[in-house]
Amino acid sequence: MITFVIPGDLNTPTGGYVYDRRIIEGLRASGAGVEVRRVSTTFPFPDPAALREAARELASIPDGMLVVVDGLAGGAMPRNIEHEAGRLRIVALVHHPLAKETGLRMDQAAALAESERRALESVRHVIVTSAATSELLTREFGVDAAKVTVIEPGTDPAIRATGSPDRRVELLCVASITPRKGHMTLMRALGQLADLEWHLTCVGGERDHLTARSVKDEVGRQKIGDRVTFAGELRQAKGVDPYYDCADVFVMPTEYEGYGMAVAEALARGLPVISTPTGGITALVGADAGVLVPAGDVDGLARALRRIIGDEAERDRLREGAWRAGSTLATWDEAAAKFAAVLARV
């Protein structure tokens, strides 16, 4: 039996939860027994009650069991993990270090970094979703490289996007509205492109209501309200497919990403990508599938958008590169098989 410890609802439609859910589905499909233990949604900032609840959950797991703790919770409860590490085979699943989340105060980031460092010292193994995160844990958190395995997310095979039916270039951003995803940078860049024909659709929940309000206010200030549609959060996994299909360009100026699952999904549909060189995105996009701009660079993003929106030949070239890159991505079945192989050795 494998126990996954997850903060909150496993069906939450964000990248980390999708990864957890698809790996669990793959393990079960291969015949493995998997149970899911839920801890508080307050992680990674648990109150004392949440930590006591998490301690009870871990304590109730029988000796010798294999336990995979999602990093959103594990990195914030080092004392609990230290207490149970002697009797449980604990594996940390790190999507990206908690301290790298945008919008944290310096003291919060420092506390999370120290907390996660302690937790990772106690676990038997660490699974990460990109080589970039593996290197980061080794360099900044002191984790032994031999203790870390990279298992990138899978990507479902998809049909090639047909694109916009008219001359207007359809831009798509698939990301929860939080400070880290760069929506403010995107709206400010698009404000410089009033002379071009484009429309942007943003798919993703308003995880941070203050940020969402600020982004929509910025849309008003840039006078692009008639060109931007907020589609909200889509609870069904396939609900985003029509948006990908009618898009011409995928854009996500994220400030930090562990891997970049939405970028991979765009490539699987042959969509050129405009994003940032962070986490796994650099390796995903390469030189021929899109353009990467430093995070927060409004003018640089505007230039990249102008280039791709205004030059159909360049857009076609990158579309071909994206389709080639997408064809090389691993499936979820392959990711789950790698996950199972690592767990078998712990």
Contacts in CASP RR format, 6 or more apart in sequence:
PFRMAT RR
TARGET T0000
AUTHOR 0000-0000-0000
METHOD contacts of the structure
MODEL  1
MITFVIPGDLNTPTGGYVYDRRIIEGLRASGAGVEVRRVSTTFPFPDPAA
LREAARELASIPDGMLVVVDGLAGGAMPRNIEHEAGRLRIVALVHHPLAK
ETGLRMDQAAALAESERRALESVRHVIVTSAATSELLTREFGVDAAKVTV
IEPGTDPAIRATGSPDRRVELLCVASITPRKGHMTLMRALGQLADLEWHL
TCVGGERDHLTARSVKDEVGRQKIGDRVTFAGELRQAKGVDPYYDCADVF
VMPTEYEGYGMAVAEALARGLPVISTPTGGITALVGADAGVLVPAGDVDG
LARALRRIIGDEAERDRLREGAWRAGSTLATWDEAAAKFAAVLARV
1 33 0 8 1.000
1 34 0 8 1.000
1 35 0 8 1.000
1 65 0 8 1.000
1 66 0 8 1.000
2 27 0 8 1.000
2 32 0 8 1.000
2 33 0 8 1.000
2 34 0 8 1.000
2 35 0 8 1.000
2 66 0 8 1.000
2 67 0 8 1.000
2 68 0 8 1.000
2 343 0 8 1.000
3 34 0 8 1.000
3 35 0 8 1.000
3 36 0 8 1.000
3 37 0 8 1.000
3 61 0 8 1.000
3 65 0 8 1.000
3 66 0 8 1.000
3 67 0 8 1.000
3 68 0 8 1.000
4 20 0 8 1.000
4 24 0 8 1.000
4 34 0 8 1.000
4 35 0 8 1.000
4 36 0 8 1.000
4 37 0 8 1.000
4 67 0 8 1.000
4 68 0 8 1.000
4 69 0 8 1.000
4 70 0 8 1.000
5 37 0 8 1.000
5 39 0 8 1.000
5 54 0 8 1.000
5 57 0 8 1.000
5 58 0 8 1.000
5 67 0 8 1.000
5 68 0 8 1.000
5 69 0 8 1.000
5 70 0 8 1.000
5 73 0 8 1.000
5 74 0 8 1.000
6 17 0 8 1.000
6 20 0 8 1.000
6 36 0 8 1.000
6 37 0 8 1.000
6 38 0 8 1.000
6 39 0 8 1.000
6 70 0 8 1.000
6 73 0 8 1.000
7 38 0 8 1.000
7 39 0 8 1.000
7 40 0 8 1.000
7 41 0 8 1.000
7 42 0 8 1.000
7 43 0 8 1.000
7 44 0 8 1.000
7 70 0 8 1.000
7 72 0 8 1.000
7 73 0 8 1.000
8 38 0 8 1.000
8 39 0 8 1.000
8 40 0 8 1.000
8 41 0 8 1.000
8 43 0 8 1.000
9 17 0 8 1.000
9 38 0 8 1.000
9 41 0 8 1.000
10 17 0 8 1.000
10 20 0 8 1.000
10 21 0 8 1.000
10 24 0 8 1.000
10 36 0 8 1.000
10 38 0 8 1.000
11 17 0 8 1.000
11 21 0 8 1.000
11 235 0 8 1.000
13 204 0 8 1.000
13 205 0 8 1.000
13 233 0 8 1.000
13 234 0 8 1.000
13 235 0 8 1.000
13 237 0 8 1.000
14 176 0 8 1.000
14 207 0 8 1.000
15 95 0 8 1.000
15 153 0 8 1.000
15 261 0 8 1.000
15 262 0 8 1.000
16 70 0 8 1.000
16 72 0 8 1.000
16 95 0 8 1.000
16 261 0 8 1.000
18 153 0 8 1.000
18 237 0 8 1.000
18 261 0 8 1.000
19 95 0 8 1.000
19 129 0 8 1.000
19 153 0 8 1.000
19 261 0 8 1.000
20 70 0 8 1.000
20 93 0 8 1.000
22 153 0 8 1.000
22 154 0 8 1.000
22 332 0 8 1.000
22 335 0 8 1.000
22 336 0 8 1.000
23 332 0 8 1.000
23 335 0 8 1.000
23 336 0 8 1.000
23 339 0 8 1.000
24 34 0 8 1.000
24 36 0 8 1.000
25 332 0 8 1.000
25 336 0 8 1.000
26 332 0 8 1.000
26 333 0 8 1.000
26 336 0 8 1.000
27 33 0 8 1.000
27 34 0 8 1.000
27 336 0 8 1.000
27 339 0 8 1.000
27 340 0 8 1.000
28 34 0 8 1.000
29 333 0 8 1.000
29 336 0 8 1.000
30 336 0 8 1.000
30 337 0 8 1.000
30 340 0 8 1.000
32 340 0 8 1.000
37 57 0 8 1.000
37 61 0 8 1.000
38 57 0 8 1.000
39 46 0 8 1.000
39 50 0 8 1.000
39 53 0 8 1.000
39 54 0 8 1.000
39 57 0 8 1.000
39 73 0 8 1.000
40 46 0 8 1.000
40 47 0 8 1.000
40 49 0 8 1.000
40 50 0 8 1.000
40 53 0 8 1.000
40 54 0 8 1.000
42 50 0 8 1.000
43 50 0 8 1.000
43 54 0 8 1.000
43 72 0 8 1.000
43 73 0 8 1.000
43 74 0 8 1.000
43 76 0 8 1.000
43 77 0 8 1.000
44 72 0 8 1.000
44 73 0 8 1.000
44 75 0 8 1.000
44 76 0 8 1.000
44 98 0 8 1.000
44 112 0 8 1.000
45 76 0 8 1.000
46 54 0 8 1.000
46 73 0 8 1.000
46 76 0 8 1.000
46 77 0 8 1.000
51 77 0 8 1.000
51 79 0 8 1.000
51 80 0 8 1.000
54 73 0 8 1.000
54 77 0 8 1.000
54 80 0 8 1.000
55 77 0 8 1.000
55 80 0 8 1.000
55 83 0 8 1.000
58 67 0 8 1.000
58 80 0 8 1.000
58 81 0 8 1.000
58 83 0 8 1.000
58 84 0 8 1.000
58 88 0 8 1.000
59 84 0 8 1.000
61 67 0 8 1.000
61 84 0 8 1.000
61 88 0 8 1.000
63 87 0 8 1.000
63 88 0 8 1.000
64 87 0 8 1.000
64 88 0 8 1.000
64 89 0 8 1.000
65 88 0 8 1.000
65 89 0 8 1.000
66 88 0 8 1.000
66 89 0 8 1.000
66 91 0 8 1.000
66 343 0 8 1.000
66 346 0 8 1.000
67 84 0 8 1.000
67 88 0 8 1.000
67 89 0 8 1.000
67 90 0 8 1.000
67 91 0 8 1.000
68 90 0 8 1.000
68 91 0 8 1.000
68 92 0 8 1.000
68 93 0 8 1.000
68 127 0 8 1.000
68 343 0 8 1.000
69 81 0 8 1.000
69 90 0 8 1.000
69 91 0 8 1.000
69 92 0 8 1.000
69 93 0 8 1.000
69 123 0 8 1.000
70 93 0 8 1.000
70 95 0 8 1.000
71 92 0 8 1.000
71 93 0 8 1.000
71 94 0 8 1.000
71 95 0 8 1.000
71 98 0 8 1.000
71 116 0 8 1.000
72 95 0 8 1.000
72 98 0 8 1.000
74 80 0 8 1.000
74 81 0 8 1.000
74 92 0 8 1.000
74 116 0 8 1.000
74 119 0 8 1.000
75 81 0 8 1.000
75 92 0 8 1.000
75 98 0 8 1.000
75 112 0 8 1.000
75 115 0 8 1.000
75 116 0 8 1.000
75 119 0 8 1.000
75 120 0 8 1.000
76 98 0 8 1.000
76 112 0 8 1.000
76 115 0 8 1.000
76 116 0 8 1.000
76 119 0 8 1.000
77 115 0 8 1.000
77 119 0 8 1.000
78 115 0 8 1.000
78 116 0 8 1.000
78 118 0 8 1.000
78 119 0 8 1.000
78 122 0 8 1.000
81 90 0 8 1.000
81 119 0 8 1.000
81 122 0 8 1.000
81 123 0 8 1.000
82 118 0 8 1.000
82 119 0 8 1.000
82 122 0 8 1.000
84 90 0 8 1.000
85 122 0 8 1.000
85 123 0 8 1.000
85 124 0 8 1.000
89 124 0 8 1.000
89 346 0 8 1.000
90 122 0 8 1.000
90 123 0 8 1.000
90 124 0 8 1.000
91 123 0 8 1.000
91 124 0 8 1.000
91 125 0 8 1.000
91 126 0 8 1.000
91 127 0 8 1.000
91 342 0 8 1.000
91 343 0 8 1.000
91 346 0 8 1.000
92 119 0 8 1.000
92 120 0 8 1.000
92 123 0 8 1.000
92 125 0 8 1.000
92 126 0 8 1.000
92 127 0 8 1.000
93 126 0 8 1.000
93 127 0 8 1.000
93 128 0 8 1.000
94 116 0 8 1.000
94 120 0 8 1.000
94 126 0 8 1.000
94 127 0 8 1.000
94 128 0 8 1.000
94 129 0 8 1.000
94 133 0 8 1.000
94 137 0 8 1.000
95 128 0 8 1.000
95 129 0 8 1.000
95 133 0 8 1.000
95 258 0 8 1.000
95 259 0 8 1.000
96 129 0 8 1.000
96 133 0 8 1.000
96 256 0 8 1.000
96 257 0 8 1.000
96 258 0 8 1.000
96 279 0 8 1.000
97 112 0 8 1.000
97 113 0 8 1.000
97 116 0 8 1.000
97 133 0 8 1.000
97 136 0 8 1.000
97 137 0 8 1.000
97 140 0 8 1.000
97 141 0 8 1.000
98 112 0 8 1.000
98 113 0 8 1.000
98 115 0 8 1.000
98 116 0 8 1.000
99 109 0 8 1.000
99 110 0 8 1.000
99 112 0 8 1.000
99 113 0 8 1.000
99 116 0 8 1.000
100 136 0 8 1.000
100 256 0 8 1.000
101 109 0 8 1.000
101 112 0 8 1.000
101 180 0 8 1.000
101 256 0 8 1.000
102 178 0 8 1.000
102 179 0 8 1.000
102 180 0 8 1.000
102 255 0 8 1.000
102 256 0 8 1.000
103 179 0 8 1.000
103 180 0 8 1.000
104 112 0 8 1.000
113 140 0 8 1.000
113 141 0 8 1.000
116 141 0 8 1.000
117 141 0 8 1.000
117 142 0 8 1.000
120 126 0 8 1.000
120 137 0 8 1.000
120 141 0 8 1.000
120 143 0 8 1.000
124 147 0 8 1.000
124 346 0 8 1.000
125 147 0 8 1.000
125 148 0 8 1.000
125 149 0 8 1.000
125 342 0 8 1.000
125 345 0 8 1.000
125 346 0 8 1.000
126 137 0 8 1.000
126 143 0 8 1.000
126 147 0 8 1.000
126 148 0 8 1.000
126 149 0 8 1.000
127 148 0 8 1.000
127 149 0 8 1.000
127 150 0 8 1.000
127 151 0 8 1.000
127 339 0 8 1.000
127 342 0 8 1.000
128 134 0 8 1.000
128 137 0 8 1.000
128 148 0 8 1.000
128 149 0 8 1.000
128 150 0 8 1.000
128 151 0 8 1.000
129 150 0 8 1.000
129 151 0 8 1.000
129 152 0 8 1.000
129 153 0 8 1.000
129 258 0 8 1.000
129 259 0 8 1.000
130 150 0 8 1.000
130 152 0 8 1.000
130 258 0 8 1.000
130 259 0 8 1.000
130 260 0 8 1.000
130 279 0 8 1.000
130 280 0 8 1.000
130 283 0 8 1.000
131 150 0 8 1.000
131 280 0 8 1.000
131 283 0 8 1.000
132 258 0 8 1.000
132 278 0 8 1.000
132 279 0 8 1.000
132 280 0 8 1.000
132 282 0 8 1.000
132 283 0 8 1.000
133 150 0 8 1.000
133 258 0 8 1.000
133 259 0 8 1.000
133 279 0 8 1.000
133 280 0 8 1.000
134 145 0 8 1.000
134 148 0 8 1.000
134 150 0 8 1.000
137 143 0 8 1.000
137 148 0 8 1.000
138 144 0 8 1.000
138 145 0 8 1.000
138 148 0 8 1.000
149 338 0 8 1.000
149 342 0 8 1.000
151 335 0 8 1.000
151 338 0 8 1.000
151 339 0 8 1.000
151 342 0 8 1.000
152 259 0 8 1.000
152 330 0 8 1.000
152 335 0 8 1.000
153 259 0 8 1.000
153 260 0 8 1.000
153 261 0 8 1.000
153 264 0 8 1.000
153 332 0 8 1.000
153 335 0 8 1.000
154 264 0 8 1.000
154 329 0 8 1.000
154 330 0 8 1.000
154 331 0 8 1.000
154 332 0 8 1.000
154 334 0 8 1.000
154 335 0 8 1.000
155 261 0 8 1.000
155 264 0 8 1.000
155 265 0 8 1.000
155 267 0 8 1.000
155 268 0 8 1.000
155 326 0 8 1.000
155 329 0 8 1.000
155 330 0 8 1.000
155 331 0 8 1.000
155 332 0 8 1.000
156 265 0 8 1.000
156 268 0 8 1.000
156 331 0 8 1.000
156 332 0 8 1.000
157 268 0 8 1.000
157 331 0 8 1.000
158 241 0 8 1.000
158 244 0 8 1.000
158 265 0 8 1.000
158 268 0 8 1.000
158 269 0 8 1.000
159 245 0 8 1.000
159 269 0 8 1.000
160 269 0 8 1.000
160 270 0 8 1.000
160 323 0 8 1.000
161 244 0 8 1.000
161 245 0 8 1.000
161 246 0 8 1.000
161 247 0 8 1.000
161 248 0 8 1.000
161 269 0 8 1.000
161 270 0 8 1.000
161 271 0 8 1.000
162 245 0 8 1.000
162 246 0 8 1.000
163 170 0 8 1.000
163 245 0 8 1.000
163 246 0 8 1.000
163 247 0 8 1.000
163 248 0 8 1.000
164 170 0 8 1.000
164 246 0 8 1.000
164 247 0 8 1.000
164 248 0 8 1.000
165 246 0 8 1.000
167 197 0 8 1.000
168 197 0 8 1.000
168 198 0 8 1.000
168 199 0 8 1.000
169 196 0 8 1.000
169 197 0 8 1.000
169 198 0 8 1.000
169 199 0 8 1.000
169 248 0 8 1.000
169 249 0 8 1.000
169 308 0 8 1.000
169 309 0 8 1.000
169 310 0 8 1.000
169 315 0 8 1.000
170 198 0 8 1.000
170 199 0 8 1.000
170 201 0 8 1.000
170 246 0 8 1.000
170 247 0 8 1.000
170 248 0 8 1.000
170 249 0 8 1.000
171 198 0 8 1.000
171 199 0 8 1.000
171 200 0 8 1.000
171 201 0 8 1.000
171 247 0 8 1.000
171 248 0 8 1.000
171 249 0 8 1.000
171 250 0 8 1.000
171 251 0 8 1.000
171 305 0 8 1.000
171 309 0 8 1.000
172 200 0 8 1.000
172 201 0 8 1.000
172 203 0 8 1.000
172 243 0 8 1.000
172 244 0 8 1.000
172 247 0 8 1.000
172 249 0 8 1.000
172 250 0 8 1.000
172 251 0 8 1.000
172 266 0 8 1.000
172 271 0 8 1.000
173 181 0 8 1.000
173 183 0 8 1.000
173 186 0 8 1.000
173 200 0 8 1.000
173 201 0 8 1.000
173 202 0 8 1.000
173 203 0 8 1.000
173 250 0 8 1.000
173 251 0 8 1.000
173 252 0 8 1.000
174 203 0 8 1.000
174 204 0 8 1.000
174 240 0 8 1.000
174 243 0 8 1.000
174 244 0 8 1.000
174 250 0 8 1.000
174 252 0 8 1.000
174 262 0 8 1.000
174 265 0 8 1.000
174 266 0 8 1.000
175 181 0 8 1.000
175 182 0 8 1.000
175 183 0 8 1.000
175 202 0 8 1.000
175 203 0 8 1.000
175 204 0 8 1.000
175 252 0 8 1.000
175 254 0 8 1.000
175 262 0 8 1.000
176 204 0 8 1.000
176 205 0 8 1.000
176 206 0 8 1.000
176 207 0 8 1.000
176 233 0 8 1.000
177 183 0 8 1.000
177 202 0 8 1.000
177 204 0 8 1.000
177 205 0 8 1.000
177 206 0 8 1.000
177 207 0 8 1.000
177 208 0 8 1.000
177 211 0 8 1.000
177 212 0 8 1.000
177 215 0 8 1.000
178 207 0 8 1.000
178 208 0 8 1.000
178 211 0 8 1.000
179 208 0 8 1.000
179 211 0 8 1.000
179 255 0 8 1.000
180 254 0 8 1.000
180 255 0 8 1.000
180 256 0 8 1.000
181 252 0 8 1.000
181 253 0 8 1.000
181 254 0 8 1.000
181 255 0 8 1.000
182 252 0 8 1.000
182 253 0 8 1.000
182 254 0 8 1.000
182 255 0 8 1.000
182 295 0 8 1.000
182 296 0 8 1.000
183 202 0 8 1.000
183 211 0 8 1.000
183 215 0 8 1.000
184 211 0 8 1.000
184 214 0 8 1.000
184 215 0 8 1.000
184 218 0 8 1.000
185 253 0 8 1.000
185 295 0 8 1.000
185 296 0 8 1.000
185 297 0 8 1.000
185 298 0 8 1.000
185 301 0 8 1.000
186 200 0 8 1.000
186 251 0 8 1.000
186 253 0 8 1.000
186 301 0 8 1.000
187 215 0 8 1.000
187 218 0 8 1.000
187 219 0 8 1.000
187 222 0 8 1.000
187 224 0 8 1.000
187 228 0 8 1.000
188 218 0 8 1.000
188 222 0 8 1.000
188 298 0 8 1.000
189 253 0 8 1.000
189 298 0 8 1.000
189 299 0 8 1.000
189 300 0 8 1.000
189 301 0 8 1.000
189 302 0 8 1.000
189 305 0 8 1.000
190 198 0 8 1.000
190 200 0 8 1.000
190 222 0 8 1.000
190 224 0 8 1.000
190 227 0 8 1.000
190 228 0 8 1.000
190 302 0 8 1.000
190 305 0 8 1.000
191 222 0 8 1.000
191 223 0 8 1.000
191 224 0 8 1.000
191 302 0 8 1.000
192 298 0 8 1.000
192 299 0 8 1.000
192 302 0 8 1.000
192 306 0 8 1.000
193 302 0 8 1.000
193 305 0 8 1.000
193 306 0 8 1.000
193 309 0 8 1.000
194 223 0 8 1.000
194 224 0 8 1.000
196 306 0 8 1.000
196 309 0 8 1.000
196 310 0 8 1.000
197 309 0 8 1.000
198 227 0 8 1.000
198 305 0 8 1.000
198 309 0 8 1.000
199 227 0 8 1.000
199 228 0 8 1.000
199 229 0 8 1.000
200 224 0 8 1.000
200 227 0 8 1.000
200 228 0 8 1.000
200 229 0 8 1.000
200 251 0 8 1.000
201 228 0 8 1.000
201 229 0 8 1.000
201 231 0 8 1.000
201 243 0 8 1.000
201 247 0 8 1.000
202 228 0 8 1.000
202 229 0 8 1.000
202 230 0 8 1.000
202 231 0 8 1.000
202 232 0 8 1.000
203 231 0 8 1.000
203 232 0 8 1.000
203 233 0 8 1.000
203 234 0 8 1.000
203 240 0 8 1.000
203 243 0 8 1.000
204 231 0 8 1.000
204 232 0 8 1.000
204 233 0 8 1.000
204 234 0 8 1.000
205 212 0 8 1.000
205 232 0 8 1.000
205 233 0 8 1.000
206 212 0 8 1.000
206 232 0 8 1.000
206 233 0 8 1.000
216 230 0 8 1.000
219 225 0 8 1.000
219 228 0 8 1.000
231 243 0 8 1.000
234 240 0 8 1.000
240 265 0 8 1.000
244 250 0 8 1.000
244 265 0 8 1.000
244 266 0 8 1.000
244 269 0 8 1.000
244 271 0 8 1.000
245 269 0 8 1.000
247 266 0 8 1.000
247 269 0 8 1.000
247 271 0 8 1.000
248 271 0 8 1.000
248 272 0 8 1.000
248 315 0 8 1.000
249 271 0 8 1.000
249 272 0 8 1.000
249 273 0 8 1.000
249 274 0 8 1.000
249 305 0 8 1.000
249 308 0 8 1.000
249 309 0 8 1.000
249 315 0 8 1.000
250 262 0 8 1.000
250 263 0 8 1.000
250 266 0 8 1.000
250 271 0 8 1.000
250 272 0 8 1.000
250 273 0 8 1.000
250 274 0 8 1.000
250 275 0 8 1.000
251 273 0 8 1.000
251 274 0 8 1.000
251 275 0 8 1.000
251 305 0 8 1.000
252 262 0 8 1.000
252 263 0 8 1.000
252 273 0 8 1.000
252 274 0 8 1.000
252 275 0 8 1.000
252 276 0 8 1.000
253 274 0 8 1.000
253 275 0 8 1.000
253 276 0 8 1.000
253 293 0 8 1.000
253 295 0 8 1.000
253 296 0 8 1.000
253 301 0 8 1.000
254 260 0 8 1.000
254 275 0 8 1.000
254 276 0 8 1.000
254 278 0 8 1.000
254 281 0 8 1.000
254 295 0 8 1.000
255 276 0 8 1.000
255 278 0 8 1.000
255 295 0 8 1.000
255 296 0 8 1.000
256 278 0 8 1.000
256 279 0 8 1.000
256 295 0 8 1.000
257 263 0 8 1.000
257 276 0 8 1.000
257 278 0 8 1.000
257 279 0 8 1.000
257 280 0 8 1.000
257 281 0 8 1.000
258 278 0 8 1.000
258 279 0 8 1.000
258 280 0 8 1.000
259 279 0 8 1.000
259 280 0 8 1.000
259 281 0 8 1.000
259 284 0 8 1.000
260 279 0 8 1.000
260 280 0 8 1.000
260 281 0 8 1.000
260 284 0 8 1.000
263 273 0 8 1.000
263 275 0 8 1.000
263 281 0 8 1.000
263 284 0 8 1.000
263 285 0 8 1.000
264 284 0 8 1.000
264 326 0 8 1.000
264 329 0 8 1.000
266 273 0 8 1.000
266 322 0 8 1.000
267 273 0 8 1.000
267 284 0 8 1.000
267 285 0 8 1.000
267 289 0 8 1.000
267 322 0 8 1.000
267 323 0 8 1.000
267 325 0 8 1.000
267 326 0 8 1.000
267 329 0 8 1.000
268 326 0 8 1.000
268 329 0 8 1.000
269 322 0 8 1.000
270 319 0 8 1.000
270 321 0 8 1.000
270 322 0 8 1.000
270 323 0 8 1.000
270 326 0 8 1.000
271 319 0 8 1.000
271 322 0 8 1.000
272 289 0 8 1.000
272 290 0 8 1.000
272 291 0 8 1.000
272 308 0 8 1.000
272 315 0 8 1.000
272 318 0 8 1.000
272 319 0 8 1.000
272 321 0 8 1.000
272 322 0 8 1.000
273 281 0 8 1.000
273 284 0 8 1.000
273 285 0 8 1.000
273 289 0 8 1.000
273 290 0 8 1.000
273 291 0 8 1.000
273 318 0 8 1.000
273 322 0 8 1.000
274 290 0 8 1.000
274 291 0 8 1.000
274 292 0 8 1.000
274 293 0 8 1.000
274 301 0 8 1.000
274 304 0 8 1.000
274 305 0 8 1.000
274 308 0 8 1.000
275 281 0 8 1.000
275 285 0 8 1.000
275 290 0 8 1.000
275 292 0 8 1.000
275 293 0 8 1.000
276 292 0 8 1.000
276 293 0 8 1.000
276 294 0 8 1.000
276 295 0 8 1.000
276 296 0 8 1.000
277 292 0 8 1.000
277 294 0 8 1.000
278 295 0 8 1.000
281 292 0 8 1.000
282 292 0 8 1.000
284 325 0 8 1.000
285 292 0 8 1.000
285 325 0 8 1.000
286 325 0 8 1.000
288 317 0 8 1.000
288 318 0 8 1.000
288 320 0 8 1.000
288 321 0 8 1.000
288 324 0 8 1.000
288 325 0 8 1.000
289 318 0 8 1.000
289 321 0 8 1.000
289 322 0 8 1.000
289 324 0 8 1.000
289 325 0 8 1.000
289 326 0 8 1.000
290 308 0 8 1.000
290 318 0 8 1.000
290 321 0 8 1.000
290 322 0 8 1.000
291 304 0 8 1.000
291 307 0 8 1.000
291 308 0 8 1.000
291 318 0 8 1.000
293 300 0 8 1.000
293 301 0 8 1.000
293 304 0 8 1.000
294 300 0 8 1.000
307 314 0 8 1.000
308 314 0 8 1.000
308 315 0 8 1.000
308 318 0 8 1.000
309 315 0 8 1.000
END
